[in-house]
Amino acid sequence: MNDDLFIKDCGSYFTISNLNGEHENHCHIDNKKSAELFKKQVERKIVPRGIYFRSCALRVTIDENYKEKILIKAAKDKQKQLYRNINKGVRV
């Protein structure tokens, strides 16, 4: 299905809602620049990098293939090994 997104200014935040979806297909983002970037990413089916934007994309979209891509990316990020720099003391 096609996502038809609409950005609404609600004062201190912006609401992005899917016009083809139900009431639960919406999310809230703090500033306009981020809201417009998020809208472009969802319309182009690009998986967002941030955890919050991924959860928003899962909530807003009605496309099952796009939801699957987001969930796969989240699972890959959980398997990623964290880098830890071990302090070996002061070198002279």
TIMI-2910 file (N, C-alpha, C, CB; in pm, 1 decimal, decimal comma, always signed):
<rs>
+----------+----------+----------+----------+----------+----------+----------+----------+----------+----------+----------+----------+------+
!      n_x !      n_y !      n_z !     ca_x !     ca_y !     ca_z !      c_x !      c_y !      c_z !     cb_x !     cb_y !     cb_z ! resn !
+----------+----------+----------+----------+----------+----------+----------+----------+----------+----------+----------+----------+------+
!    +83,2 !   -118,8 !     +0,0 !     +0,0 !     +0,0 !     +0,0 !    +87,1 !   +124,5 !     +0,0 !    -94,4 !     +0,2 !   +120,7 !  Met !
!    +29,9 !   +233,0 !    -39,3 !   +101,6 !   +358,9 !    -47,5 !    +76,7 !   +441,6 !    +78,6 !    +59,3 !   +437,1 !   -173,1 !  Asn !
!   +184,6 !   +496,3 !   +134,9 !   +172,9 !   +581,4 !   +252,8 !   +153,6 !   +725,7 !   +209,0 !   +297,6 !   +567,9 !   +343,6 !  Asp !
!    +41,5 !   +786,5 !   +248,1 !    +13,2 !   +925,9 !   +219,4 !    +23,4 !  +1001,4 !   +351,2 !   -128,2 !   +944,4 !   +152,5 !  Asp !
!   +137,1 !  +1067,8 !   +374,4 !   +164,5 !  +1129,6 !   +503,9 !   +129,9 !  +1277,3 !   +502,3 !   +310,9 !  +1110,7 !   +542,2 !  Leu !
!    +85,5 !  +1325,7 !   +617,5 !    +45,8 !  +1465,3 !   +635,7 !   +111,6 !  +1518,2 !   +763,2 !   -110,4 !  +1479,4 !   +642,8 !  Phe !
!   +174,6 !  +1636,0 !   +754,8 !   +238,6 !  +1698,1 !   +871,5 !   +147,8 !  +1808,8 !   +922,2 !   +380,9 !  +1754,2 !   +836,2 !  Ile !
!   +115,6 !  +1803,3 !  +1051,8 !    +29,7 !  +1903,7 !  +1113,8 !   +106,0 !  +1971,7 !  +1226,3 !   -101,5 !  +1840,1 !  +1167,0 !  Lys !
!   +106,5 !  +2105,4 !  +1227,0 !   +173,7 !  +2182,5 !  +1331,3 !    +81,3 !  +2191,7 !  +1452,0 !   +213,2 !  +2324,9 !  +1280,1 !  Asp !
!   +128,5 !  +2139,9 !  +1566,1 !    +48,5 !  +2140,6 !  +1688,8 !   +109,1 !  +2231,6 !  +1795,6 !    +35,0 !  +1998,6 !  +1743,4 !  Cys !
!   +181,5 !  +2333,0 !  +1754,8 !   +241,4 !  +2425,1 !  +1851,0 !   +383,4 !  +2385,3 !  +1885,9 !   +157,5 !  +2431,5 !  +1976,9 !  Gly !
!   +400,5 !  +2310,1 !  +1992,9 !   +535,1 !  +2273,1 !  +2038,3 !   +586,3 !  +2144,6 !  +1972,8 !   +535,7 !  +2256,6 !  +2189,4 !  Ser !
!   +505,5 !  +2078,7 !  +1892,4 !   +547,0 !  +1956,2 !  +1823,2 !   +469,3 !  +1943,8 !  +1692,7 !   +524,5 !  +1830,5 !  +1912,9 !  Tyr !
!   +510,9 !  +1849,2 !  +1610,9 !   +445,6 !  +1824,0 !  +1482,5 !   +391,0 !  +1682,1 !  +1481,7 !   +544,0 !  +1845,8 !  +1364,1 !  Phe !
!   +269,5 !  +1665,6 !  +1434,0 !   +207,7 !  +1534,6 !  +1423,0 !   +213,0 !  +1490,2 !  +1277,9 !    +61,8 !  +1536,8 !  +1475,1 !  Thr !
!   +265,2 !  +1370,2 !  +1256,8 !   +269,2 !  +1312,1 !  +1123,3 !   +169,3 !  +1197,4 !  +1121,3 !   +414,0 !  +1263,3 !  +1085,0 !  Ile !
!    +71,6 !  +1207,1 !  +1034,5 !    -30,9 !  +1103,5 !  +1028,8 !    -42,3 !  +1048,5 !   +886,8 !   -166,8 !  +1158,8 !  +1076,3 !  Ser !
!    -80,6 !   +922,1 !   +879,4 !   -100,9 !   +854,9 !   +752,2 !   -248,5 !   +866,2 !   +717,2 !    -54,7 !   +705,2 !   +758,1 !  Asn !
!   -276,6 !   +931,2 !   +605,3 !   -415,3 !   +953,6 !   +565,2 !   -482,8 !   +824,9 !   +517,0 !   -421,3 !  +1059,0 !   +455,7 !  Leu !
!   -404,4 !   +725,4 !   +477,4 !   -461,0 !   +598,2 !   +433,3 !   -479,8 !   +500,6 !   +548,9 !   -372,3 !   +535,7 !   +327,5 !  Asn !
!   -428,7 !   +533,5 !   +666,2 !   -435,7 !   +442,6 !   +779,8 !   -543,7 !   +481,8 !   +878,9 !   -302,8 !   +437,4 !   +849,6 !  Gly !
!   -539,1 !   +416,7 !   +994,8 !   -635,2 !   +442,2 !  +1101,5 !   -582,3 !   +552,3 !  +1194,0 !   -663,6 !   +312,4 !  +1181,6 !  Glu !
!   -650,4 !   +571,2 !  +1307,2 !   -610,5 !   +672,2 !  +1404,4 !   -474,5 !   +641,2 !  +1466,1 !   -715,3 !   +683,7 !  +1513,6 !  His !
!   -442,3 !   +512,3 !  +1484,3 !   -315,7 !   +476,7 !  +1548,8 !   -195,3 !   +495,6 !  +1456,4 !   -320,9 !   +332,9 !  +1596,5 !  Glu !
!   -215,1 !   +527,7 !  +1328,8 !   -105,5 !   +549,4 !  +1234,5 !    -61,2 !   +695,0 !  +1236,1 !   -147,4 !   +508,4 !  +1092,6 !  Asn !
!     -5,9 !   +738,4 !  +1350,6 !    +47,3 !   +873,7 !  +1362,8 !   +162,4 !   +873,5 !  +1463,3 !    -63,8 !   +973,5 !  +1406,2 !  His !
!   +242,7 !   +980,9 !  +1459,8 !   +351,1 !   +996,5 !  +1557,4 !   +375,0 !  +1145,7 !  +1578,7 !   +482,7 !   +924,5 !  +1509,2 !  Cys !
!   +454,0 !  +1177,9 !  +1680,9 !   +483,9 !  +1316,1 !  +1717,3 !   +634,3 !  +1338,4 !  +1710,4 !   +430,0 !  +1349,4 !  +1859,0 !  His !
!   +675,2 !  +1448,1 !  +1646,5 !   +816,1 !  +1484,1 !  +1633,4 !   +831,4 !  +1630,4 !  +1673,1 !   +868,6 !  +1459,2 !  +1487,6 !  Ile !
!   +945,2 !  +1661,6 !  +1736,7 !   +965,0 !  +1792,0 !  +1799,2 !   +978,0 !  +1909,5 !  +1702,4 !  +1085,6 !  +1786,5 !  +1883,2 !  Asp !
!  +1059,4 !  +1898,0 !  +1596,6 !  +1077,9 !  +2015,1 !  +1511,0 !  +1040,6 !  +1985,3 !  +1365,5 !  +1222,8 !  +2063,3 !  +1518,9 !  Asn !
!  +1023,2 !  +2091,5 !  +1289,1 !   +971,9 !  +2080,0 !  +1152,8 !  +1072,9 !  +2015,2 !  +1059,1 !   +933,3 !  +2216,8 !  +1099,8 !  Lys !
!  +1200,9 !  +2049,3 !  +1074,2 !  +1302,9 !  +1993,5 !   +986,5 !  +1309,5 !  +1841,1 !  +1000,0 !  +1439,6 !  +2055,6 !  +1017,7 !  Lys !
!  +1304,5 !  +1791,6 !  +1122,7 !  +1306,8 !  +1647,3 !  +1145,5 !  +1179,7 !  +1582,2 !  +1093,2 !  +1324,2 !  +1616,7 !  +1294,7 !  Ser !
!  +1066,9 !  +1649,4 !  +1107,8 !   +939,9 !  +1595,0 !  +1060,0 !   +939,7 !  +1580,6 !   +907,8 !   +823,6 !  +1684,4 !  +1104,6 !  Ala !
!   +992,4 !  +1681,2 !   +838,3 !   +997,1 !  +1674,0 !   +692,3 !  +1094,8 !  +1566,8 !   +645,2 !  +1036,1 !  +1809,7 !   +633,6 !  Glu !
!  +1210,1 !  +1554,3 !   +712,2 !  +1306,0 !  +1450,1 !   +678,5 !  +1245,9 !  +1311,9 !   +702,3 !  +1434,5 !  +1467,1 !   +760,1 !  Leu !
!  +1175,7 !  +1295,5 !   +814,9 !  +1111,2 !  +1168,7 !   +846,3 !  +1006,7 !  +1133,7 !   +740,9 !  +1046,8 !  +1174,2 !   +985,3 !  Phe !
!   +929,7 !  +1231,7 !   +698,3 !   +826,8 !  +1208,0 !   +596,8 !   +889,0 !  +1159,8 !   +466,1 !   +745,1 !  +1335,7 !   +572,3 !  Lys !
!   +999,3 !  +1221,8 !   +424,2 !  +1068,0 !  +1179,9 !   +301,8 !  +1119,3 !  +1037,4 !   +313,3 !  +1183,6 !  +1274,3 !   +270,5 !  Lys !
!  +1176,9 !  +1003,4 !   +430,4 !  +1231,0 !   +869,2 !   +448,9 !  +1121,6 !   +763,5 !   +441,2 !  +1303,5 !   +859,5 !   +582,4 !  Gln !
!  +1009,5 !   +788,8 !   +503,7 !   +901,3 !   +689,8 !   +502,5 !   +841,1 !   +677,1 !   +363,2 !   +791,9 !   +727,8 !   +603,9 !  Val !
!   +825,0 !   +787,4 !   +292,3 !   +769,1 !   +780,7 !   +158,1 !   +862,3 !   +707,9 !    +61,6 !   +740,0 !   +920,6 !   +106,6 !  Glu !
!   +993,6 !   +718,8 !    +82,4 !  +1091,5 !   +650,7 !     -3,3 !  +1128,4 !   +511,9 !    +48,7 !  +1217,2 !   +735,1 !    -15,6 !  Arg !
!  +1067,7 !   +471,6 !   +159,9 !  +1090,4 !   +340,0 !   +221,9 !  +1235,4 !   +321,4 !   +266,1 !  +1052,1 !   +228,7 !   +124,6 !  Lys !
!  +1296,1 !   +427,9 !   +321,6 !  +1431,3 !   +423,0 !   +376,8 !  +1419,4 !   +395,9 !   +525,8 !  +1510,1 !   +556,0 !   +349,2 !  Ile !
!  +1498,4 !   +301,0 !   +576,1 !  +1493,7 !   +267,1 !   +718,3 !  +1569,4 !   +374,2 !   +796,2 !  +1554,1 !   +124,9 !   +745,0 !  Val !
!  +1504,4 !   +441,8 !   +892,9 !  +1572,2 !   +545,5 !   +972,5 !  +1680,5 !   +486,6 !  +1061,9 !  +1470,7 !   +621,5 !  +1058,2 !  Pro !
!  +1782,2 !   +567,9 !  +1093,6 !  +1892,0 !   +522,6 !  +1178,2 !  +1855,9 !   +522,6 !  +1325,7 !  +2012,9 !   +609,1 !  +1156,0 !  Arg !
!  +1786,6 !   +625,2 !  +1369,9 !  +1756,3 !   +639,6 !  +1511,9 !  +1647,8 !   +544,8 !  +1559,2 !  +1715,4 !   +780,4 !  +1541,0 !  Gly !
!  +1658,2 !   +506,3 !  +1686,3 !  +1561,9 !   +412,6 !  +1744,5 !  +1422,5 !   +475,4 !  +1750,4 !  +1607,1 !   +369,4 !  +1885,7 !  Ile !
!  +1414,7 !   +603,1 !  +1790,7 !  +1284,3 !   +668,8 !  +1801,1 !  +1217,7 !   +681,0 !  +1664,1 !  +1299,4 !   +807,7 !  +1864,9 !  Tyr !
!  +1297,2 !   +718,9 !  +1562,6 !  +1240,6 !   +734,3 !  +1428,9 !  +1199,3 !   +599,7 !  +1369,9 !  +1340,9 !   +803,1 !  +1336,8 !  Phe !
!  +1270,8 !   +492,8 !  +1406,4 !  +1229,1 !   +359,4 !  +1361,3 !  +1094,7 !   +321,5 !  +1421,5 !  +1334,8 !   +254,1 !  +1398,3 !  Arg !
!  +1078,0 !   +348,6 !  +1550,6 !   +950,1 !   +315,6 !  +1614,0 !   +837,9 !   +400,6 !  +1555,2 !   +958,1 !   +336,3 !  +1766,6 !  Ser !
!   +867,9 !   +525,7 !  +1523,0 !   +767,6 !   +611,1 !  +1458,1 !   +732,1 !   +557,5 !  +1319,3 !   +819,3 !   +756,2 !  +1447,3 !  Cys !
!   +833,3 !   +513,1 !  +1244,9 !   +807,8 !   +459,8 !  +1110,8 !   +722,9 !   +333,5 !  +1117,2 !   +940,0 !   +430,5 !  +1038,8 !  Ala !
!   +749,9 !   +247,6 !  +1217,1 !   +667,1 !   +128,2 !  +1234,7 !   +522,4 !   +165,1 !  +1264,1 !   +722,5 !    +41,1 !  +1347,4 !  Leu !
!   +504,2 !   +271,3 !  +1339,3 !   +369,6 !   +311,9 !  +1377,5 !   +294,6 !   +380,1 !  +1263,0 !   +375,9 !   +404,5 !  +1496,9 !  Arg !
!   +366,3 !   +459,5 !  +1184,2 !   +301,8 !   +539,4 !  +1079,9 !   +267,9 !   +457,9 !   +955,2 !   +391,2 !   +655,1 !  +1041,6 !  Val !
!   +358,4 !   +371,2 !   +912,9 !   +340,8 !   +304,0 !   +784,3 !   +235,2 !   +193,1 !   +790,4 !   +473,4 !   +246,1 !   +738,0 !  Thr !
!   +177,0 !   +166,0 !   +673,8 !    +83,1 !    +54,3 !   +662,3 !   +136,9 !    -51,6 !   +566,7 !    -54,4 !   +104,0 !   +614,5 !  Ile !
!   +258,6 !    -29,6 !   +513,7 !   +322,9 !   -123,0 !   +421,2 !   +394,3 !   -232,5 !   +501,5 !   +423,6 !    -48,3 !   +327,6 !  Asp !
!   +352,5 !   -357,1 !   +482,8 !   +408,1 !   -469,6 !   +559,7 !   +552,7 !   -499,1 !   +522,0 !   +323,5 !   -594,6 !   +538,4 !  Glu !
!   +589,6 !   -481,4 !   +395,2 !   +728,1 !   -506,0 !   +353,8 !   +823,5 !   -406,1 !   +419,3 !   +740,4 !   -497,9 !   +200,6 !  Asn !
!   +782,3 !   -281,9 !   +427,6 !   +863,9 !   -178,0 !   +491,7 !   +877,9 !   -205,1 !   +641,7 !   +801,8 !    -38,2 !   +468,3 !  Tyr !
!   +770,5 !   -249,6 !   +705,5 !   +777,5 !   -285,3 !   +847,5 !   +876,9 !   -398,1 !   +869,9 !   +639,0 !   -326,0 !   +899,9 !  Lys !
!   +877,3 !   -495,4 !   +780,3 !   +970,5 !   -608,1 !   +790,7 !  +1115,2 !   -561,1 !   +777,6 !   +939,4 !   -713,3 !   +683,1 !  Glu !
!  +1141,1 !   -467,0 !   +684,8 !  +1276,1 !   -412,6 !   +669,4 !  +1322,4 !   -342,4 !   +796,7 !  +1281,0 !   -315,5 !   +551,1 !  Lys !
!  +1233,0 !   -269,8 !   +861,1 !  +1267,7 !   -199,2 !   +985,6 !  +1298,9 !   -298,7 !  +1096,3 !  +1152,8 !   -105,7 !  +1029,4 !  Ile !
!  +1219,0 !   -403,3 !  +1107,5 !  +1241,4 !   -503,5 !  +1211,8 !  +1371,3 !   -580,6 !  +1188,2 !  +1123,4 !   -600,6 !  +1218,0 !  Leu !
!  +1406,2 !   -607,4 !  +1064,3 !  +1532,2 !   -674,8 !  +1033,6 !  +1650,3 !   -586,9 !  +1073,6 !  +1540,0 !   -710,1 !   +883,6 !  Ile !
!  +1642,6 !   -459,1 !  +1042,5 !  +1750,8 !   -366,0 !  +1079,6 !  +1765,4 !   -357,2 !  +1231,0 !  +1724,2 !   -225,6 !  +1021,1 !  Lys !
!  +1654,5 !   -355,3 !  +1303,3 !  +1660,0 !   -349,7 !  +1450,2 !  +1723,3 !   -476,6 !  +1506,6 !  +1518,5 !   -330,3 !  +1509,3 !  Ala !
!  +1692,4 !   -591,4 !  +1448,2 !  +1751,6 !   -717,5 !  +1494,5 !  +1901,2 !   -720,9 !  +1466,0 !  +1682,5 !   -837,3 !  +1427,4 !  Ala !
!  +1943,9 !   -668,4 !  +1352,1 !  +2086,7 !   -662,2 !  +1320,5 !  +2160,7 !   -571,8 !  +1418,7 !  +2107,6 !   -612,2 !  +1177,0 !  Lys !
!  +2099,3 !   -460,9 !  +1456,6 !  +2164,2 !   -369,2 !  +1550,4 !  +2179,3 !   -430,0 !  +1689,1 !  +2085,5 !   -239,9 !  +1559,9 !  Asp !
!  +2088,1 !   -516,3 !  +1728,7 !  +2098,6 !   -582,4 !  +1859,3 !  +2214,2 !   -682,0 !  +1860,4 !  +1966,7 !   -654,1 !  +1894,5 !  Lys !
!  +2246,5 !   -741,8 !  +1745,5 !  +2354,5 !   -839,0 !  +1737,3 !  +2492,1 !   -773,0 !  +1725,5 !  +2331,7 !   -930,8 !  +1619,5 !  Gln !
!  +2496,3 !   -644,5 !  +1697,0 !  +2622,6 !   -575,5 !  +1676,8 !  +2702,0 !   -569,3 !  +1807,6 !  +2598,1 !   -434,1 !  +1622,0 !  Lys !
!  +2830,9 !   -599,3 !  +1799,1 !  +2916,6 !   -596,8 !  +1916,5 !  +2955,4 !   -452,2 !  +1946,8 !  +3042,8 !   -685,0 !  +1895,1 !  Gln !
!  +2948,9 !   -415,0 !  +2074,5 !  +2982,7 !   -279,3 !  +2115,1 !  +3133,7 !   -262,6 !  +2126,8 !  +2914,9 !   -244,6 !  +2247,9 !  Leu !
!  +3182,7 !   -146,8 !  +2087,9 !  +3325,0 !   -116,3 !  +2098,4 !  +3352,0 !    -57,8 !  +2236,1 !  +3370,4 !    -18,1 !  +1986,2 !  Tyr !
!  +3454,1 !   -111,4 !  +2302,6 !  +3493,7 !    -58,3 !  +2433,2 !  +3642,5 !    -32,9 !  +2430,9 !  +3455,7 !   -155,7 !  +2548,9 !  Arg !
!  +3681,2 !    +89,2 !  +2458,9 !  +3821,5 !   +125,8 !  +2462,9 !  +3872,8 !    +98,6 !  +2603,7 !  +3842,8 !   +275,1 !  +2422,2 !  Asn !
!  +3970,4 !    +11,7 !  +2614,5 !  +4026,1 !    -24,7 !  +2743,8 !  +4141,1 !    +69,2 !  +2775,8 !  +4073,1 !   -172,5 !  +2745,0 !  Ile !
!  +4132,1 !   +134,8 !  +2889,2 !  +4236,0 !   +227,2 !  +2930,2 !  +4355,8 !   +148,2 !  +2981,9 !  +4183,5 !   +325,1 !  +3037,9 !  Asn !
!  +4473,3 !   +167,2 !  +2920,2 !  +4592,5 !    +94,2 !  +2960,0 !  +4685,4 !   +179,0 !  +3044,9 !  +4665,7 !    +44,4 !  +2838,2 !  Lys !
!  +4637,2 !   +287,8 !  +3095,1 !  +4718,9 !   +372,8 !  +3181,8 !  +4784,5 !   +485,5 !  +3104,1 !  +4825,3 !   +290,0 !  +3251,8 !  Gly !
!  +4852,7 !   +569,5 !  +3178,3 !  +4918,5 !   +686,6 !  +3121,4 !  +5053,9 !   +644,4 !  +3065,7 !  +4934,6 !   +799,4 !  +3227,7 !  Val !
!  +5083,1 !   +685,8 !  +2944,7 !  +5213,6 !   +654,4 !  +2884,7 !  +5302,8 !   +778,2 !  +2890,0 !  +5197,3 !   +604,8 !  +2737,1 !  Arg !
!  +5425,7 !   +754,7 !  +2922,8 !  +5520,6 !   +865,7 !  +2937,1 !  +5615,2 !   +870,9 !  +2821,7 !  +5598,5 !   +854,3 !  +3065,9 !  Val !
+----------+----------+----------+----------+----------+----------+----------+----------+----------+----------+----------+----------+------+
</rs>
